[in-house]
Amino acid sequence: MSASINDHEFGHFQRFIYEAAGITLGSAKKALVSGRLAKRLQVHGLASFSDYFKLLASGEDAAEVQTAVDLLTTNETYFFREPKHFELLREVACAAPASAPFRVWSAASSTGEEAYSIAMVLADTLGMSRPWQVVGTDISTRVLERARVGHYALERTRHIPQAYLKRFCLRGIDAQTGTLLVQRELRQRVSFTQVNLNTALPQLGSFDMVFLRNVMIYFNGDTKRQVVARVLGPLKRGGHFCIGHSETLNDICDAVVQVAPSIYRKP
């Protein structure tokens, strides 16, 4: 019989994921934590969630800590989510000087749909002869591995414009029927790297536009302020910052100016 998680044990994992990723788990997430971590107890032959937490807290198995973080982070995304941001991207890219590479950061890229959506717009707008780059980052190594491959079930691609599907994607046949692969030339313009937004950022270079969408809903006020301040650091002056339509920077940050719902500009 599988172990059940009690309130005390759940409290351990609430603190664990908050300290690791800045994510606040409410009491309603107790079943989610239990369901996602139960198999890890079996893998290690542990009798309780307390024993599993002790394993994580010991610091002796960094790979297991990353596995737990991967399992406790939510990665819900799809292609061309919140289309107005991609309309803005097209406008900004068209107006950008050709003298420097145009760079966009997908700061919580999950399995890559957002980053590849950005890449399709840039390929269409700027072409493949002009220098441009998309950087996708996420705390989860598991989703980044999937993102790098660029291989998706067809039902996940229904929001991709038909013209982009034909131009930038390969439809699977035989054993790959029902799937889609992002074109190699496009994948080569998108890099994925692990970044924890709750800690000091690595050197990523500067960006003309940053997407940080539907992430702040998992953070408390203090963590939101810290994360937004970090993420805005690499954004160029005059650059645009997009957040989720259900999110706001009110009382969070005054370093950018709102120009439309969920869209901000760095003066």
N, C-alpha and C positions, 0 to 999 in steps of 0.2 A: 504494500500500500504506500502511495506517495506521501511525503511529508506535507503538512499544512503550515502556513506561515501565521504566526501570532502577531499581535500589535507591537510587542517589543522588538521582534525581529524586523517587522516592516519599518519601524523607526530607524533601525540600523541602515537599511537600504535607502530610505529617504535621505539620510545624511550622506551616505556614500555617493549617490548620484548628484546631490547638490554640490558636494565638495569636488567631485570629478568634473562635472559639466555645467554647474550652475542651474540645473533643472530642479524645479520645485514639484514634487509629486504629492498631490492631495490624497486624502484618505480613500477616495473613490478608486484609486489606482492599485489598491492592495491586491485585488485578484489578478491584475495585469502583471504585477511583480512576481506573484506566486507562479502564474502560468509560464512566464518567460524564463524563469530561473530554475524551475523544477528539474529540467533535464540535466542541468549542470550538477545538481546533487547526485543524480544517478551516475553521471560520467565519473565523478570523483569518489563514488561509494560513500557518500555522506548521509547521515541519518536526519539532519535538521538544517534549516536555513541558518541557524546560529553557527553551525559548524562551517557552512559555506562562507558566511561573512568573516569568520576567523581566518579562513584561507585567504580571502581577499585582503584583509587588514594586515596580514603578516608581511605582505610585500614581496613574498618569495616567488610569486608566479605572475609576472607582469602581463603575460599573454592572457591569463585568465581574467585579470582586471579589465583588460581591453575587451574581452568577450562579454563580460558583464555590462560594461558601458554600452557596447553595441546593442545588447539585448534590451536595455532599459531606455534607449533613445528611440523616439518615434520618427519615422521617416516616410511621411505621407506627401507625395508630390505627383505631378503629372505634367505632360508637355503643354506649353503655352498657357499656363495657369495665370489668371488675371491679365487678359490680353492688352489692356491699356499700357502696361509697362513695356510691352514689346513694340507698341506703336511709338512710345517715347524713345525707346532704344533706336529705332529706325531714324527718327528725326535727329537725334543727337549725333548718331554716327554719320549721317549725311552732311551735317554742318561741321564736323570735326576737321581740322587741318590735316592734310595728307603727309605732313612732314614728320609725324611721329606715329608709332604703332598705337592703334586704338585698343585699349585693354578694359575688360569687364571682369568683375569678381562676383561669382556666385558663392556667397559666404557660407551657406548651409545647403550644399548641393545635393545631399542625399544620394539617390541612385543615378543622378546625372541628367534627368529630364530637363531641368531648368537650364543647365549649362549648355546642353545641346540645342535647346530652343533659341538661346542667345546666339549660338554659333550659326544656326540657320539664317537668322535675321542678318547677321553681319556678313555672311557669305553672299546673301542676296543683295545687300545694300552696298557693300564695299568691294565685293568680288574676292577672288582668291589670289590676285596678284599684289594687292595692297597688304601691308603688314597689320595684322590684328590678332588678338589672343584672348581666350577665355580661361580663367582660372577657377576651378571648382574646389571648394574645401568642405570638409565635414569632420566631425569628431569620430565617426564610426568607420573603422577600416573595412568592415564587412560591406557596407553600401558603396564605399569607394572602389572596391574591387569590381563590383557589378557595373559601376559607372564607367570605368576604364574600358570595359568590353563593349559597351554601347549596344547591347543586344536586349530587345524588349519583346514582350508579348504584344500581339497586334491590338488587343483591346486597350492597352495602355497608350496607344498612339492615335486615338480617335480625334484628338484636338489639333493634330498637326495639319496645317493647310494641305490640300491635295497636291498643289504644285510643289510644295516642299517634300512631300512624301515621294513623289516621282523623281525629284532632283537630288535629294540628299540621303535617301534610304534605300536599302536593298531588302526586298521581300523574300523570306525564306521559302525553299522548296523541299520536297521529299521529307527528310527527317526534321527539317527546320520549318515546315509548314506551320503557319499561325504565329510566326515571329518576324521581327524586323531588325536589321542591323544598320546602325548609322554608318554612312559612307566613310571609308578610311581617311580620305583627304580632309574631311571635316573633323574626325576624331583627332587628327594630328594637330589641330589648332586648339584643342582643349586639353589642359593638364589638370590632374586631380592630385591633391595632397592632403594629408591629415592635418587638421588644425583644430585646436580646442579654443574656442572663442572666449572661454572663461579664464584663460591665462595669457601671458605676454605672447604677441604674435611673432611668427618668424618673418624674415624679410621676404615680402611678396612683390615688391615694386609698387609703383603708383597706378591708380586706376581712374578711368574717365567715368565709370559708372559702377555702382555696387548694389547688388541685390541681397537684402537680408529679410526674407519674407516668411511670415508665419513661424517665426522662431521665438520672438519675445513673449509670446503667450505662455511659454514654459518657464519664464524667469520671474523672480520677484523684482520689486522696484529698484533695489540697489544693484542687482545683477544686470538688469536692463541698462542702467546708466553706465556701468562699467563696460559692458559688451559694446554698446553703441559708440562710446568714446574710442574704444580700440579699433572698431571697424571703420570709423570715419577717418582715422589717421592716414591710411594710404590713399584716400580719395582726393583727387586733385581739386584745387580751387576752381569753382565753376562746374564741378562734376555733380552728377545726380545720384541720389540715394533712394532706393525703393524698398518699402516695407509692405507687409500684408495689409489688405483692405480692412481687416478687423483690428489692426494695430494703430497706435498713435505714439508720437514722440512728446506729447504734452507732459510737462513736468519731468521729462527724461533727458532732453538735450536741447540746447539753444545754439549749437554750433552750425546748424543748417536751417534754411528757410523753407517753409512749405510753399510749394507752387501749385499743387493739386492734391486731392485726397490720396494719401499713401505715397506721395512723391515729394522729395525735398532736394534742395540745391545748396551746395557748399559755397558761401560767398567768397 
